[in-house]
Amino acid sequence: MKKSGILNRHLAGALAELGHGDGVLVCDVGMPVPAGPRLVDLAFVAGVPSFAQVLEGLLAELVVEGATAAHEVREANPEAARLLAPLPDLGFVPHEELKRLSAGARLIVRTGEARPYANVLLRCGVFF
């Protein structure tokens, strides 16, 4: 058994399969999940695990070269917006566009977050 990092076997395996340019949507419980991308649902109860916890864990495991979030997050969920601010090449689109873009993700990680617009589409980079 792993002693550190991501212990969820489904998530650890999905992350190991990602390549350069692949998309990973980290989303709250209210985000519609499109058919197609692999889904790892971590939601346990409302708020658990939080968007912050999941994002922090993923960022420790992934190289991210860019990110896209809904522009509504800045006003509706300032806490989530602060978490996203340090992401490289962060762009904002209308929430409806983010939902459309999520269908092209390779992996969707659903958190237990129950606050609005706690969603981000990460674009994988390379470690060299």
N, C-alpha and C positions, 0 to 999 in steps of 0.2 A: 504494500500500500504506500502511495506517495505520502510524504510527511509534510510537504509544503506546497504552496501554489493551489491551483484549482483541483479539488478532490472529486467533483462530480464527474463520473466516468463518461457520461454522454457529452458533456461540454468539453472536457479535456480531449476526447477523441475528435470532436468536430473542429476544435481549434488546430489540432495537429494536421488536419487535412486542408487547411486554408492556404492559398497561394497569393502571390502579388496581385493586387488589384481586386481581390475578392471583397465583397461587402458583408458586413456584420451589422445587423440592426439590433440595437439594445433598446427594448421598449417597455412601457408600462402596461398594466393589465387592461387598459382601455384601448390600446392600439389594435386595430384589426390585423389579424395575422393572415397574410395571403397564402394560398395553396402554392406549393412548389418548393420554396426554400426549406432547408432542414430547420426544425424547431427544437430548441431545448428550453423547456418551460420550467423555470426555477420558482415560480410563484407558489408560496405556501399559504399565507394569509395576507390580507391587505397590508401593504407596507413591508412585507418580509419576503425575500430580501429587498432592500431598498435599491433604487436606481444607483445611488452613490456607491454602495457596496459592490454591486455587480460591475459597474464601470471601472472602479478602482482595480478589482481583480482582473478584469480583461486587459486593462492597460498595462498591468504587470506582466502579462503573457504575450501580448501582441505588439508588433511594430505597426503603427498607424501613420499613414502618410496624408490622410485627409479625412474630413468629417462633414456631414450635412445634418442640420437640425431644422425644425420648424421655426420660422421667425416669431411665431406667437409665444414661444417659450420665454423670450426676454421680458414680456409683460406679465404673462399668466403664471410663470413659475421661475422667479428670479434665482432661487436656490439651484435649480437644475441648470439654468443659464450660466451661473458662476462655475459649476462643475465642467461645463463644456468649453468655457473661454480659453483654457490653455491648449486645446486640441489643435494640431497643425492644420493649416489650410481650411479652417472652419467656414462653411458657407451656410446661408440660411435660405430656405424656400418656404412657400406657403405649406401649411400642414397637409392639405390635400395632395400636393406634389410629393411630399415626403412619403405619404401612404402609397402613391403610385410607384415611386422609386424603390420602396421596400420589396416589391415583387421581384426585383432583380438581385436581391441579396442572396448570398450563398447560405447564410446562417442567420437565424433569428433567435435572440436570447430574450426571453420574456421574464421580467422581474416582477416582484410583488408590488411595485410602486403604484400608488393610487392617486397621485397628484397629476394634473394635466400636463401634457407636452413633455414628459420625461422620456424622450425618445431621441436616439441619434443613430445615424447610419455611418459606420466607420469604414474606411477604405484601407485595406491591409497594404503594408509596405514590405520591404525586405530588410534583413538585419545586417547586410553588408553594403 
